[in-house]
Amino acid sequence: MRINRLSWQVTKIAILVVGLATFGSMSLAQDSLPKPIPKPIRKPALTPSPLRVMPEKKRTTEQIREMDQVNRLIRMGEYLPAADLLEMLIEKHPGREDLKDRLIRCLEKGKNFDKLLLVLARRLENDPDNYILRREYGHAHLLLANADSADYQFLKAIPLAEPLPEVLYQIASIYQRFGFYKRETTFIDSARAFFNNRSLLASWQGDALAAQQKYAEATDEYLAFMEKDSMSAKTAEGKLIQLIRYPGSADTVMAVLYKKLNSNDGTEVSKGLIRTYADLLIVQDRFDEAFALHRDMDSLNERGGADIVVFVQSCIAYGKYENGITAGSYVLKAYPQAVLAGHTYSLLGEACQAVGRYKEAIGYYQKHRAKFDRPVQVIEDNFKIGTIYKDNLHNYDSAETYLTSAVTSGGKTRFAMGALFGLADLASRRSEFDQADSYYKQILEIEIPAQMGERAEFEMARNLIFRLKFTEADKRFSQLIARYPRGLYVNDAIQYSLILGEIDPGAVGQFDLYAGAEFFKFIGQADSLEHYLLKICRVGLPEVAPSSYLGLAEMYFAQNKIELARSAIDSLKSQFPDSYYYPFAQKIKADMLFADEKTNQAGLDIYLKLLSDYATFPFAAEI
């Protein structure tokens, strides 16, 4: 037994040496170790954090003050001065690993990559078998465009990942951030060979192969990842959905899946794989094939319509609402007495609502409510019906009836809370702002998630604009920004605060137009909104005209009035080129250009420039 274990250890070392050779010639002078053969393996202490976290000892007052100075510099974005201070502190406290780790991050953020490489090399001299330092050292080489040296360091990190080889996804992720997909593939192949695990990092390997347009191989990797566990199966399905949207990939992906489904290798085909294949058919608008597959599967397994209901859910999830309505109608006809028919009513209501068939949607929700007649279902269905009357049919009396019923039915579900927000919204639409505020205050008195509290406070602040109380509104938005610095509504609050902070108290009356525009934007009356925005632009108030031009561009683009949208953007550029809102208008221009095959490269160029110049703006993540 000992001979076999030793033989396997020698084999693993040989495999790694072969992996090193596949990267070609590399400069080894930058590493303190003279040979590419790894040292005997020991199990390092791995943590999921970027660098090793050491248990903190109780700090003295002086140490706390020193770290406050470092943190203050970091918050100001002064990373290199923070790094200089950290070096001084490390000399003073040579045993403080947290200071050393913080130094690495500051050098990286401050883009002093040469110094970063030197610091990491010195640390590796004292701790050469530290996986995390080895990973960071390879990353530093990539930051200096030394790709071959990075490959070498990453390969040396492979044996240090025992006993958790999955942690090597961190290195795969680094390769992907730099766009080095071929190198990533080679690295993962080496790790698999070393650990004798053909499915190691399958999801990451699939991503890398997909980026190289190797769609068949990528599909195989995702299928291997799908077999890991239920969560991985869901992730793999999502990746396959993305994969068939790559240009020219669909036929290849579907052929691999079809072959897998019809293989005669003696293994049982999972229901999950069949459903994934059907979902891919849905995404490709091959509805008849997908529907037939689900019907056959339901019949074969004697599921009484359950698999077809799952199909309806998939159609809705992928935005194929008309297909969902067709399949749902089939369920009601084929299985009218089944319990599943009740659930299908709700799905049909959702699909009809999405395609504008509001009366039908209300009818299905009413049938769903009657089918179950439980308090929780009554609240949910009344909320959905009330929302349709409020937002889509603008029948405010009926909306109030259903939303009030949802609130007073005795439950404390999320739909009851949504109905309370709906009643507050309804009061604001009717310009009953005191009543709206009373609803929002009622919400804030309930123990709710911070996100809901932020929303209530935001709506109350915006209502002050509608009431022409600009100074008070500005104060409320400032308080919200301070209270929820990372909130969902903070970007909108910042934009309101920028405008309101510029208002001259002696000229407040001129901003009545702005309040009117915001109100009609809120209630969704496009004609009135356009009237107010155009009037603001003609008056040319510098505090609100730029945002009004942007509002016109957004509205016209949503209405597919492309020429009018372009005209609004051009006016903003010519009259207010340095405005905070101009980059947002450029984003709309890029959206319009990118949507047209003839001009999508021009749109892409604008996207790239916006990412370069305005990386912290709210639209960056969307781009």
N, C-alpha and C positions, 0 to 999 in steps of 0.2 A: 504493500500500500504506500509506503514511504517513497519507494522508487517511482511509482506512478505520479505522486504529487510533485516530486522534484522534476520529473520529465515534463509535466504540464507547465510548471513554472518556467522552465527553460524555453518551452514552446511559446509561451506568452511573450517572453522577452524578445524572442526571434521575430514574432509577428509584429511587435512594435517597431523593431529596427527596420523591417520591410516597409512599414507605414511611413517611417521617416524618409526612407529613400524615395518614396513616390512623390514627395514634394520637390524633388530636384536638389540642386546644389544650394546650400545655405551658408551664410556666414555664422560661425560658431564663436567668434571672438567676443561677442557681446555677452556671453553667458559664462559664469564662473566655472561651470562643469566642463571638463575637456572633451567628453565623449557623449554621443547621442544615446548610449545604452542606459536605461534607467537603473537607479540603485535598487537593491532588494526592497520589496514592497513592505510598507508598514501601514497600518490603518490610521489615517489622519482624523482629527476631530473636525467633522464637517458641520456647518450650520447653513441655513438658507439665507442668511444675511450676506450682503456684498463682501464684507470683510469680517474677520473673526471678532466676535464680541466677547470681551473678557468681563468677568464679574467685577462690578464696581466696589471699590473700597470707600469707606466714608471719607469725604473730602474735607479739607480744611477750608476756612473762610478765604484764605489767599487763593487756593486752587479754584474755588467757585468764582472768585473775581476774575481770575485769569481766563477761565472758560467763557465767562460773560463777555469779555473783550473779543475773544475769538468768534463767538456766535454773533455779536453785533456786526463785525466786519463781514461775516458770511451773509447775514441778512441784507446788508448794503450791496452785496455783489462784489465786494473787494476780496476776491479769493486769494490773490497773490500776497497782499499784505497779511492776510490771515495765515497763509502758509509760512511766511517769515516769522510771525509770532509763534506759530506751532513749533517750528524748528528750535527756537529759543527755549520753549517750554520742554521739549524733548531732551535737550541738553541738561536741563534742570531736573527733569523727572525721567531718566532713561528707561524705567520699567513700565511706563504708562503706554500700554498697547493702544488704548483708545485714541491717544494723541497721534500716534503713528498712522493709524487708520484714517483719522480725520485729515492728516497732512496729505495723504494720497488723493483723497477726494478733492481737496482744495487745489492741488497742482493740476488735476485733471480738469476741474471746472475753470481754472485760470489759464488753461491751455499751455502750461509750461511742461511740454511733454518730454523734453530732454532731461529736465530735472526729475520728473516723475520716473523715468526709466532708471536713472541713477539711484534714486531712493529705493526702488523695488529691488534692484540688483544687490544693493547692500543688505537689505533684509533677507534676501534669499541666501546670501552667504552664510548667515547664521541659522537659517531654517529652510534648507533646500527641498524638503519633502512636504512643504506646506502647499496643499492644492490651491487654496484661495490666492496666495501670493503668486503662485505660478500662473494662474489664470489672469490675474491682473497684469503680470509682466508681459504675457502675450498680447493682451489688450493694448498696453502701452506701445508695443512695437507696431500694432496696426495704426494707432493714432499718429505714429511717425512715418506711416506708409512703408514700413518694413514687413511686408506680407510674408515673405519666406521665413524670416526670423520668428514672426508670430506663429506660423504653422509649427515650427520646431518646438516652441514653448508649449503650445497647446497639446501637442502629441506627448510631451513629457508629463503633462498633467493627467493623462489618461490613467496610468497605474495608481496615481495618488487619489483617485476617486473611489477606490474601494473603501468601505463595502457598499457604497451607494452610487453605482455608475450612472443612475438617472440624473445625478447632479450635473453631468456633463452637458445637459441642455443649456446651461448658462453660456458655455462656449459656442454652442450652435447658435444661440441667440446673438452673440457678438458678431459672428460671421454674417448673419442675416442683416444686422444693422448696417454693415459696411457693403452689403450687396455681393459678398464673396460666396456665392452659392456652390460653385464647383469645389472650392476649397472645403466648404462645409460638408459636402458629400464625401470627400476623401477622408476628412476627419472622422465622420461617423462610421464609415466603413472600417477604419483602423480601430475605433473603440469597440465595434462589434466583434471584430476578429480577436482582440485582446481578451474580451470578457466572454467569448464564445456565445454570443447572444445576437441572433440574426434579426431580432425585432427591436433592439435597443434604439430609443429615440426615433421611433417610426414616424411619428407626427412631424417632427422637425425634418427628417429626411424627405418626407413627402413634400413639404413646403419647398425645400431646396431643389428637388427634382422638377416640381411644377414651374419654378422660376426659370429653369433651364429648358422648359417646353418638353420635358420627358414625361408626357402625361400618363402613359401606360404604367411606367415604373412608379410614378407618384400615386396612382390609384392603388397599386398593390401595397404600397406602404400604408396608405390610409385604411385599407382593408385589414392589414395586420394590426394596426392600432385599434381598430374597432373591436377586435376580439379580446382586448385587455380587460375591460370592465364596462359597466353600463354608462358611466360618465364619459369614458373615452369613446364609446360607441356614438354618443350624441355629438361629441366634438368632431369625430371623424365624418359623420354625416354632414355636418355643416361645412367641413372642408371640401367634401366631394361636391356639394352644391356650389361652392365658390369655384371649384376647379372646372366644372363644365361651362362656366361663364368665360373662361379664358378663350380667346379667339382660336378656333380650329381644334378645340379639345374635346368637344361633346361626343363625337362619334367614337373616338379612341376610348374615352372613359366608359361609355356605355357598352362597348364591345368587351372590355375587360370584366365589367360587372356581369354581363350576360353569360360570359364564359364561366365565371365563378358560380353563377346560379345553376348552370346546366352541367357542371362538372360531375364526373362519375368516379370521384376518388374515394367514395365510401363514407364521406363525412356528411352530416346532416346540415342542410342549409338553414341558417337562422331566420326567424321571422323578421328580425331587425334588418337583415340584409335585403330581404324582399321589400320591406317598406321603404328602405333607402332607395332602392331601384325605382320604386313607384314614385317616390318624391322627386327623383331626378326627371322622370317622365313628365311630372306636373310642371316643373320649372321650364321644361322645353316645350310646353303647350301640347304635349302628346296625351291629351286628356282621355281619349277613348281607351288607349292601351293601359294607362294607369288605373282607370276605373274598372276595366275588365280584370286586371290582375288582383285588385282588392276584392272584387266580387267572388272570383275563383277561390282566393285564400279564405274568405269568410265561409264559403260553402264547404270547402274541404275540411275546415276545422270546426264546422257546425257552431259558429259563433253568434248566430242570430242577429246579424247586422252590425256587430261591434266593430269589425274591421272596416266596414264601409263608413261608420261614424268617424273612425280615425282618419279615413281618407278625406272626409268633409273638413275635419280640423286642419289637415295638411293643406288643402286647397285655400282655406282662409289664411293660414299662416304665411303662404307664399303669394298672397294677394290675388289669387285666382277665384274671385268671389262668385262669378257667374257659374263656374264649374262646381263650386261648393253648393250653390243653390240647386243645381241639377242633381247632384249626388244626394243632397239632403232630402229633396223631394222624393227621390227613389226610396229612401229609407222609410219615409212616412207612408208611402204606398205599399211597400213590401212587408213592413213590420209595424202596422198601425197600433197594435196592442202592446208592443214591447216597451219596457221601461226606457230603453234608449230613445224612443220616439220623443219623450219629454225633453231630453238633452238636445235632441236635434232641433226642436223648436227654438231653443236659445241660439244655436249655431246659425240657423236660417235667419233669425232676427239680426244677428251681427253682420251676416253677409249682405242682406238686403239694405241695411243701414249704410254699409260701405259704398254701395252702388247707387244710392239716392232713391231707393224704393222705400220711402219712409213709412207710408201707410201699411205696407206689407210687413215691415219690420215691427211696427207696433202690434199688429195682429199676432205675429209669432210670439212676441214677448208676453202678450196677454194669455195665449194658449199655454205657454210655459208656466206662467204663474198659476193658472187654473189646474194644471196637471199635478203640481206638487203642493201648492197652497201651504207652504211652510213659511214662518216669519222671515227667515233669511232669504228665501227665494222671492217673497213678496217685496222685500226692501230692494233687492237687486233689480227686479223687473220694473218696479215703479221708478227707480232711479233712471234706468235706461230709457223708459218711455218719456219721462219728464225731460230728460236731456234732449231727446229728439224734438219735442215740442218747443223747447227753449232755443236750441242752436240751429235747427234745420227748418222747422215749420213756423217759427216765430209766433207761436200761439202761447202767449205768456200766461193767460188764465189757466189753460190746461196744464202747462208746465208747472205752475205753482201748486195745482191740486195734486199731481203725482209726486212732486218732490217733497211736499209737506207730508204726504202719506208715508213716504220712505223714511223721513226723519222721525215721525211720531209712532212708527210701528213697534217700537220698543227694543230694537236691536242696536248694537254698537259696532256694526260692521264697517268696512271701508266704504261700502256703498251708501250707508247712512251718513257718513262723514262727507262723502262726495255730494250727496243731496243737500247737505247744509251749505256747502260751498256753492252749489247751484242756486239755492235760494238767495244767498248774498249777491251772487252774480246777477240774478234776475232783478233784484232790487236796484242794483247799480244801473242796469239797462233802462229801468223806468225812472232814473234820476232820483230815486228814493234813497239818498246816500246815508241818512241817519239810520234807516232800517238796515241797510247793507252793513254799516259799521256794527250794529247790534249783533248781527249774525257772526261777523268776524270775531268780535269780542267773546261771543259764546264759544266759538271754536278754540280760541286761545285759552279759555278757562278749562278746557278738557285736556287730559294727559295724552298728547299726540306726538308723533315724530317731528323732529326739528324742521324737516322739509315742509310739512303742513303749516307749522307756525310761521315759517318764512313767507310762505305764499299768502297767508292771511295778512301779515304785516305789509307785504308788498302791495296787495290790493287796496288796503286802507290808505296807504301813501298815494297811490295813483288816483284814488277817488278825490283826494285833495286838489289834484290838478283840475279835475272836472269841475270842482267847486270854486276854481279860480283862487285857491289859497296856496300860491306858489311858494312863499317863504316857508310856510309850515310843511309843505310837501318836500321841499329840499332838505329840511331838517330830518324828517322821517326817513328819507332815502339814505341820508348819511348815517343815521343810527342803524339801519338795516345792513348797510355795507360793513359797519364795524362789528355787528353782532353775528353776521353770517358771511365771513370773508370768502368762503369757498362754496357758497350756496348756489342753488339753481337759478335764482333770480338776480344775483348780484351784478351780472353784466348789464341787464336792463336797468337796474337801479343806478349803476354808474353813468349810463348814457343820460338818464333823466337828470341826475345830479349835475352833470356837465352843462346841460342846457339851463336848468333852473338857477344854477350858481351865477350865471351871466346876466340874469334879468335885472334891469335897472328899476328900483322901486318907484321912481318917478314916471316910468313908462309901462307900468304893469298892464294897462288897458290894451296895449298893442298885442299882448300875448293871449288875448281871448281867442284869437284865431287858432293859436297853437293848441289851446285847451279843447276847442271844438274839433280840431283834426284828430286829436288823441281819443276823444270820446267816440267819434264815428268809426275810427279804426277798431276800438274796443268792441263796439256792438256789431261791426261787420257790414256797415252800410257804405258800399264802395262809391256810389255816386256822390254822396255828401262828403265823404273823405276826400275824393278827388277835388271837389269844389274848394274845400278849405286849404288843401295843400297847394293848389295852383295860386290861390289868393295870397298865401304866405310868400310864395316864390316871387310873385309880382311886387309885393311890398318890399321884399329883399332884406328883411331883418337878419343881420349876420348871426344872431344867436340861434335862430331856428330855421332859417332858409336852407342851410346845408342838410339838416336831417329831413327836411321836407322834400328836397330833391331826391334823397335816398328813398324816402317813403313812396314817392311816385314811381321810381324805378322798380321797387319791390312789387308794388301793386300791378303795374303794367306787365311785368315779367310773369307774374302769377296768372294774369289774364291772357297771356300769350300775345300781347301787343308789343312786339319786339322793337319796332321802330320808335314808338313812344318811350319805351324804356331806355333805349340808346340815347335819345334826345335828352332825357332827364339826366343821365350820367354825364353827357357832354356838357350840359349847362353847369352841373356841379363842378366839373373839372375846370371850366373856363372862368367861373366866378369865384370859386372857393377851392383852389387847388391844394391848399395846405390844411384843409379841414380834416378833422378826426374821422369824418364819415366817408371821405373819398376812398380809402382802401376797401370799405364795405361795398361801395358802388363798383369798384374794380372786380370784386368777387362776383357780383351779379353779371358783369360784362363777361367774365371768364366762363360762368355757367352757360350763358347764351351761346358763346362761341364753341364751347366744348360739346354742346348738344348737337351741333351740326357737323357731319363728317367732313365737310369741305373746310371747316375752320377750326377743327378740334385741336390742331397743333398750336394755333394762336392762343386758344383758351388754356392749353397746358402750360404755355410759356408764362402767361399771366399768373396761373396758379403757383408756379415755381418761384416767380419773383415775389409774390405775396408771402409765401412761406419763408423766403430769405429775409425780406424786409420787415415783416409783421408777424413773426413766429409766435408772439404772445397774444395776438388778437383772438377773439372768440371763434372766428371762422377757421383757424388753422387746423383744428382737429377734423373738421368736416372735409377740408381739402385733402 
